[in-house]
Amino acid sequence: MQGQSQVQLDIAFEGEAVDNGQMNVRDLAPSMLALGALFESANRALNRERAEINVNVKATSSGSFHILYDVI
């Protein structure tokens, strides 16, 4: 059995949608889900059933997972 591989990907958003330091959850969530689906599809195409993939969101500091919602 081969060992696990792990890669971290840092994604940043910029432009009008985030000029004020905020992003609508309806814009952010689909992009996060689509990225996960992209990696899952690529894994299936490359590895078929030989390898399983998990795409997780990692906290920037240990001990908590902090998301600040601004409900207007």
C-alpha positions, 0 to 999 in steps of 0.5 A, spaced: 500 500 500 502 506 498 502 512 503 498 518 502 499 524 499 497 531 501 497 538 498 495 544 501 492 550 496 491 557 498 485 560 494 484 568 495 478 572 492 479 579 489 475 584 485 468 588 486 465 582 489 470 583 495 472 590 495 469 591 502 472 585 505 466 581 505 463 576 500 456 573 499 455 566 502 451 565 495 457 566 491 462 563 496 459 556 497 458 554 490 465 556 488 468 551 494 463 546 492 465 546 485 473 546 487 471 540 491 468 536 485 473 538 480 478 534 485 474 529 486 473 528 478 480 529 477 481 523 482 476 519 479 479 520 472 486 519 474 486 513 479 479 510 478 477 506 484 484 505 487 485 511 491 480 515 495 480 523 496 478 528 501 477 535 500 477 539 507 477 546 509 483 547 514 483 552 519 488 558 519 489 557 527 489 551 531 483 549 536 478 552 532 474 554 526 472 561 525 467 563 520 465 570 521 458 571 518 455 578 517 448 578 516 445 585 513 
